[in-house]
Amino acid sequence: MFGREPIEPYSYGTAWYLIDHVLGLRASYLDTHELAGTDLRRYNVLVLPDGAGPEALKNDMEPLKAWVTAGGTLVAIGSSAAAFAKEKDGLGTTRQLSDVLGKMDDYRQAVVREWEARQTTPDPAKVWAYSPPTEVIYPWLIGESEDKEKEDDLKRRDAWRAIFMPAGALLAGRVDEQSWLTAGCGDYVPLIYTGRTVLLAPPTVFAPVRLGFFNPAPLKTPEPAAPAAKAESKDKKKDDDKPAPGWRIAPPGFEMRLRMSGLLWPEAADRLANAAYVTRESVGTGELILFASDPNFRGAALGTSRIFANAIVLGPGMGASEPIKP
């Protein structure tokens, strides 16, 4: 595990405590400034706690990429994860929200596909029908906006929302229970979210935990119809029939529950909904695991600490194709 400047002492300390005192694992603790000159071949897992941004790691990307491609498991947290989630001078295909504002359809599709893949009750009549269907529904179109906004406007709006990011709020994360990373976590996990890193996973990247739990929507009691003062225009009625555009999509019949406790401004909630809390993707014969926020924050969130422990203990055997060769 790498420490010292620019790594955040709190992030380093909580990760060190979990590795050394809770798990009882032997580990090497290295200086981040000497990363480029360190022989990494003796290690099969590298941990970069929060604090090392793109500028701090720009000279270390090539050795890290070579090490991961050879079979290593790289775990990065917070702003250190953001350094790898860059199209230029990064590693892997996970991206930050602010860098893909004009390409949200691809990432929205990943959210819908994940949900649809976990539904195990298809319509038997349709599955066993002898005739082809008369209509095919494409689920990733749910929630899409027909109007493509200008990228400058999207960036300006996102910069405004980023001002309200939480200093420490307890959020609900929905869990893919079939992932080895989330073994022992259940179908949702409380997580402490801090910082400004918002990760988006395309369909090619596995996101075992996303922000926001899909809860069945309560049944609404029909309200008595009020006498119409005047006839509504056809355009207004057409707009009301459209699905809500944007990133905050939920399956039909469900509503998203995001905040569990603490202060979460609506601007921040709008920015965080459906974003990936942790991502995992293969790079060569190795793997890259990114945490958007510190899973070991003050040792208070045992569920996300378990995910971090699974990443460093199970990662080399479950995620990497082959071990590092000296």
N, C-alpha and C positions, 0 to 999 in steps of 0.2 A: 504494500500500500504506500502511496506517495503522500508526503506531507510537506510542512514548511511553506513559506510563501510561494505562490499566492493562495494556497489551500486554506479554507476557513478552519480555524482551530476547533470550533464546536463540532463541525461536521467530521473532522478528523478524529476528535476525541471520542465521539459516540460510536463511530465505526470501529475504532481501536478497542474500545471496551467490549463491544459485541464479539469481535474476533478473539480477543485475548482472554476475557473473563467469562463470557457466557458460553462461547463455543469451544474454548480451550485449544485453538488452532495455532500451530507454529506459523509465523509470518515474518517477512522482512519489511522494514519500514525505511523507505528511501526518500531522498531529497528530490523534489520536483525539478529544481534547477539543474540537476545532473541527469535528468531522464534521457536526453539524447545520447549521453556517453555511457549509459548503463547497459551491461550485457543482460538482456532480458530472457535469454534462452533457458535459464535455470528456473523460470517461473511459468506456471500454467494459468494463473489468475492475476490480473492487475486491477487495483481499485484506485480510482481517482475521486476523492471526496469533493464536495462543493467548493467552488472558489476559483478554479483554473479556467478562465474564459478563452475565447479564440486567440487573442493576442498572446497569452501566456503559453499556449500549446502550438503555435503556428510552426515552430521549428522542430517539433517533436512528432508531427503527424506521419512522416515517412517511416521512421523506425517503429512506431506503434502500428501502422498499417501492415508492415512486413511481419511483425510479431503476431498480430491477430490472424492474418492470412495463413500463417504457418500452423495455426491450431490453438491460439491463445483465447482466453475468455477475458474480455475487457469490460469492467463495470464502472460507469461514470455517473455522477450525481449532480443535479442542479445545473449551475452555470458551466461546470465541466462537461456535462452531457450536451449542453447547448453548443460547445465547441465542435463536437462531432456531428451535430445536426445541421451542417452547412453544406450547401450544394458545391461551393468552391472551398477547397482546403479543408474539407471535412472527411467523414468516414461513414459509410452506410447510406441508406436512403430515407431515414427518419428526418423530418424537417421541423423547424420552428414555425409557429403560426405566422409570425410577422413576415416570413420569407415566401409564403405560398398563398397570400390572400387572394390572388387572382386565379388560383387553381383549386378552389375548395371542393369542386365536384368530385375530384379523384379521392379525396380524403373522406368526404361524406359517403361515397360509395363503399369505402372500407368499413365504416360503422354499420351500414345497413347489411352488408354481406355477412359480417360477423354475427349479427342478430339473427338473420334468416337461417344461417347454417346451424344455429343451436336449437331451432324449432323442430321438434321430432313428431309433430302431429299433422302431416300433410293430409289433404282431402283425398280419401281413398278412391272416390269416384273419378277424380282427375288423374290420379296416379295409374289406375288400372284401366283407363278408358282405351277403347280400340281405335278411336278416331282422334286425329290431332285437334288441339284446341282452336277455338275461333278467335281467341284473343290471348296475348301473352302480356302479363304485367311485369314491368321492369322495376324492381323495388328501389333501386338507387335514384329513381326520379322523384321519390317522395321527398317533399320539402325543398326541391330545387326551385330557384327563382328563374323566371324566364328572362328577367332583365339583368344583364351583365353590367355591374357597376364598374366605374373607372378605377384603375388600380391606385391612383393618387388619392381618391376619396376613401378607398378601403384602408390605405396606410394611415391616413389622417385619423380615421375613426378608431383604428386599432391602437394608435399612439395614445389617444384619449382614454380608451379602456384600460390600457396598461398602467396608467397612473393609479388606478384603484385596486391593483393586485394585493392580495391579502398578506399581512405580515405573519399570520399564523392562524388559519381557520381549519376547523375539523370538517372534512368533506367525506362524502360517501363515494366509494369506488366500486363499480361492478366488476366481478371477477369471472374469468374463464376457468372453471374448476377442472378442466381437462389438462391444464398446463402444469408441468413440473415446477415451474417458478412459483405457482400459487398453491402448492400442495399444503393442505391444512388450514386454508383461509376461509372456506365457505363460499357462498354466492356473492357476498359483498364484504368490503373491509373498510373500517374507518381509517382515514389517513390525514395526517397533518400536512397542509400545503402552505409553503412559504416561497418567496422569491418571485421571479418574473419569467421563468422558463416555461413555455407552453409547447409541448411536443405533439406533432401530428404524424400518424403512421399511415402510409399508403397500403393498398391491398397486399403488397409483397412483404410487409413487415408485420410481425406478430405483436399484438398489444394485449397481454393477459390481464391488465387492469386499465379501465378507462374511468374518467371522472363522470359521476352521475349514475344513480341506480334507477332502473326502469321499474316503477311500481304500478300495479294495476290501477287505472284511474277509477275514482269513485263514481257510482252511478248518479247522474244528475236528475233531479226532479223537474219535469217539464213545467215551465212557467206559463201562466195564462197569457194568451195573446192579447197585446194591447191594441186598441184601435189605432189604425195607421192615420197619421196626420196628413200625409201626402204620399203619393206613390214614389218608391225609390227608382232611381234610374237603372237601366240595364247594366251600365258599366259598374255601378256600385255593387249590385248583386253578383256580378261576375267576379269582382275582386274578393267578395266575402267567401266565395266558393273555393278560392285558391288555397292550397296548403300554405302554412306559414313558411316563408323562405328563410334561408340562412343555415347556420351550423347547428342550431338547437333543435334537432329532430328527435322524435320518439316514436316507437311503433304505434299503430292504431290500437286504442284501448289502454294505453299506458301513459303515465306521466313521469317526468324525470324528477328525482329527489337528489339534490346536490349538497346543500348546506346541512350539516348535522349540528354544529355549534360554532360559536365565534362570530366575528364580524366579516360578512362577505357582501361587498357592495354589488348592486345589480350589474354594474358595468363589468366587474371582474367575473361574476357568475356567467354572464353572456360570453365571455372570452374563454372560460375554462370548460364549459359543458361539452362532453364527448371527447375532450382531448385525452391523449394517452398519458397515464401516470408512469407506466413502465413499458418499454419496448424491447423486443429481442429479435435480432436478425443475424443470419449467417453471413460471414465475410470470409471468403476462401474456405479453409477448413476450420476456422475459428468462429467466434461470435462476438457481437457487440450488444451489451445490455445497458440501457439508459434509463435513469430515474429522473423525472421532471423535478422532483423535490426530494429533500433528504428523508429517506425511509427510517432513519434512526434518530430523528430529531429529539434531542434531550432524553432519549431512551423511553419515550412516552407511548409510542404507537407500536405495540407488540406484533400486530398483524403485518405491517409493512416491514418491520425488522425481520420477520420470518421470511418474507419475499427476498430481502437482501441476503439473508443467510443461505437460502436456497440457491441464489445466483452464484455465490462464491464457493459453496460446497458441492452442489450438483452440476454446476455449469460445465466444468471440464469433461464430465462423463455423459451428460444428457444433451448438451448443446453443441459442443465442439466435436468435429468428426474424428480428429486424432490428436494425441497429445503433442506438446512441443518436443522437438528432438534436439538434443544438445549438439 
